[in-house]
Amino acid sequence: MNVQATVIPGHLTEPRKFALRVEDFIVLQESGALDAFAKSELIDGDIYTVNAIYRPHAGTLSAINADLVNAIRASGLALKVYSPVSTKLDDHNLPEPDLVIATIERDALVSAQSVRLAVEVSATSLDFDLGKKAQLYAGAGVPEYWVVDVNGQKIIQMTAPIDGAYSNVSETRFGDRITSVTIPQIAIDTTYLA
């Protein structure tokens, strides 16, 4: 006797993972379901939680934020510094970079298309920021991405995203000047970080 399984159209034939969408994640946040966590982000449809921000991270973030705000004001460009801000890269990715320089929009979420520079300050998440986050930002076409390595005392600057990876990577030690490749009017002196 030959038994054949009946396949019902639209039904799953095996279990599969469900990736949350940005709108699902926002509902969870607004409902308070994620309140027990210091910070949460949606990455590839999965919820990631990260540590609370401690002094080394906060001090570095505060200093870089102030310098970028001053540089944007001095440049006269129609850009704004957001810190931190939920940034919608696509339907399944809503990371919260520490800093973003973006065009000014009216939407609640910063869109990937508006981002000119994303910055992650990394005191405990360096591998994730250089790996998964770099892939996400490059895949979304974010033209420039900086990872501020608090422990290594350097800024890793990535530009020219191609096929989900940054093709140009350089490093600036704390104490040196760093200039944005994609927004050359933006330069900061990192002497205060050394």
C-alpha positions as CSV (number, residue, x, y, z in Angstrom):
1,M,0.0,0.0,0.0
2,N,1.4,3.3,-1.0
3,V,0.5,6.2,1.4
4,Q,1.0,9.7,0.2
5,A,0.9,12.7,2.4
6,T,-1.8,15.3,1.7
7,V,-0.3,18.7,1.3
8,I,-2.8,21.5,2.0
9,P,-2.0,24.7,0.1
10,G,-0.8,27.4,2.4
11,H,0.1,25.1,5.3
12,L,3.6,24.4,6.5
13,T,5.0,21.0,5.9
14,E,7.7,21.5,8.6
15,P,8.3,24.0,11.4
16,R,10.0,27.2,10.5
17,K,11.3,30.3,12.3
18,F,9.2,33.4,12.3
19,A,11.1,36.7,11.9
20,L,9.5,39.6,13.7
21,R,8.8,42.7,11.6
22,V,9.6,46.2,12.7
23,E,5.9,46.9,13.4
24,D,5.7,43.7,15.5
25,F,8.7,44.8,17.5
26,I,7.3,48.3,18.1
27,V,4.0,46.8,19.4
28,L,6.0,44.7,21.9
29,Q,8.0,47.8,23.0
30,E,4.9,49.9,23.4
31,S,3.1,47.2,25.3
32,G,5.9,47.2,27.9
33,A,6.9,43.6,27.1
34,L,10.6,44.7,26.8
35,D,10.7,47.0,29.8
36,A,12.8,44.6,31.8
37,F,15.7,45.1,29.4
38,A,18.1,48.1,29.4
39,K,18.0,48.3,25.6
40,S,16.6,46.1,22.9
41,E,17.0,46.0,19.1
42,L,15.5,44.1,16.2
43,I,18.2,42.3,14.2
44,D,17.2,40.0,11.4
45,G,13.8,39.6,13.0
46,D,15.3,38.5,16.3
47,I,15.2,40.6,19.5
48,Y,18.6,41.4,20.9
49,T,19.1,42.9,24.3
50,V,22.3,44.7,25.4
51,N,23.9,46.0,28.6
52,A,23.0,49.2,30.3
53,I,25.4,52.0,29.3
54,Y,28.2,52.5,31.8
55,R,30.6,55.3,32.4
56,P,33.3,54.5,29.8
57,H,30.7,54.1,27.0
58,A,28.6,57.1,28.1
59,G,31.6,59.4,28.4
60,T,32.9,58.6,25.0
61,L,29.5,58.8,23.5
62,S,28.8,62.1,25.1
63,A,32.0,63.7,23.9
64,I,31.7,62.4,20.3
65,N,28.0,63.5,20.2
66,A,29.0,67.1,21.2
67,D,31.7,67.3,18.6
68,L,29.5,65.9,15.8
69,V,26.7,68.4,16.7
70,N,29.2,71.3,16.7
71,A,30.6,70.1,13.4
72,I,27.2,69.8,11.7
73,R,26.2,73.3,13.0
74,A,29.5,74.8,11.7
75,S,29.1,73.0,8.3
76,G,25.7,74.6,7.6
77,L,24.6,71.2,6.1
78,A,20.9,70.3,6.4
79,L,21.7,67.3,8.6
80,K,21.0,66.4,12.2
81,V,22.7,64.3,14.8
82,Y,20.5,61.8,16.6
83,S,21.6,59.9,19.7
84,P,20.6,57.0,20.2
85,V,17.9,56.5,17.7
86,S,15.9,53.6,16.3
87,T,16.9,53.2,12.6
88,K,14.7,51.2,10.3
89,L,17.0,49.5,7.8
90,D,14.3,47.2,6.4
91,D,11.2,45.2,7.4
92,H,13.2,43.0,9.9
93,N,15.9,45.3,11.2
94,L,15.5,48.2,13.7
95,P,18.9,48.7,15.4
96,E,19.5,51.6,17.7
97,P,22.9,53.1,16.8
98,D,24.6,55.2,19.4
99,L,24.8,58.1,17.0
100,V,23.4,58.8,13.5
101,I,24.0,61.8,11.2
102,A,20.9,61.9,8.9
103,T,18.9,64.1,6.8
104,I,15.9,65.7,8.6
105,E,12.7,63.7,8.2
106,R,9.3,63.9,9.9
107,D,8.9,60.2,10.4
108,A,9.2,58.7,13.9
109,L,11.9,56.3,12.8
110,V,15.1,57.3,11.0
111,S,15.2,55.5,7.6
112,A,18.2,53.8,6.2
113,Q,18.0,56.1,3.2
114,S,18.4,59.2,5.3
115,V,21.5,58.0,7.2
116,R,24.8,59.5,6.2
117,L,26.9,58.2,9.1
118,A,26.1,55.6,11.8
119,V,28.3,55.3,14.9
120,E,28.4,52.5,17.5
121,V,30.4,53.1,20.6
122,S,31.7,49.7,21.7
123,A,32.9,49.0,25.2
124,T,31.5,45.4,25.5
125,S,30.1,44.5,22.0
126,L,33.0,45.0,19.7
127,D,32.7,41.7,17.8
128,F,29.0,42.2,17.2
129,D,29.5,45.9,16.1
130,L,32.3,45.0,13.7
131,G,30.5,41.8,12.4
132,K,26.7,41.7,12.4
133,K,26.1,45.4,12.7
134,A,28.6,46.3,10.0
135,Q,26.8,43.8,7.7
136,L,23.4,45.3,8.5
137,Y,24.5,48.8,7.8
138,A,26.4,48.0,4.7
139,G,23.5,45.8,3.4
140,A,21.2,48.8,3.9
141,G,23.5,51.1,2.0
142,V,24.6,53.2,4.9
143,P,27.5,55.1,3.3
144,E,29.7,55.4,6.3
145,Y,29.9,53.5,9.6
146,W,32.2,54.1,12.6
147,V,32.9,51.7,15.5
148,V,34.4,53.5,18.4
149,D,36.5,50.9,20.2
150,V,36.7,52.2,23.8
151,N,39.1,49.6,25.1
152,G,41.3,49.6,22.0
153,Q,41.3,53.4,21.9
154,K,40.6,53.7,18.2
155,I,37.8,54.4,15.7
156,I,37.3,52.0,12.9
157,Q,35.9,53.9,9.9
158,M,34.1,51.9,7.2
159,T,32.9,53.2,3.9
160,A,31.9,52.2,0.4
161,P,29.3,49.4,1.1
162,I,29.2,46.7,-1.6
163,D,27.1,43.5,-1.4
164,G,26.6,43.7,2.3
165,A,30.2,44.6,3.3
166,Y,32.3,47.8,3.5
167,S,35.0,47.8,1.0
168,N,37.1,50.5,2.7
169,V,38.2,50.2,6.3
170,S,40.7,52.4,8.2
171,E,41.5,53.1,11.8
172,T,42.2,56.4,13.7
173,R,43.8,56.2,17.1
174,F,42.3,58.2,20.0
175,G,44.3,61.5,20.0
176,D,44.2,61.9,16.2
177,R,41.8,63.8,14.0
178,I,39.1,61.9,12.1
179,T,37.3,63.2,9.0
180,S,34.2,61.7,7.6
181,V,34.9,60.3,4.1
182,T,31.3,60.8,2.9
183,I,30.7,64.2,4.7
184,P,34.2,65.8,4.5
185,Q,32.9,69.0,6.3
186,I,32.7,66.8,9.4
187,A,36.0,66.3,11.3
188,I,36.6,65.8,15.0
189,D,39.7,65.9,17.1
190,T,39.8,62.9,19.4
191,T,42.5,64.1,21.7
192,Y,40.1,64.2,24.6
193,L,39.4,60.5,24.2
194,A,43.0,59.4,24.6
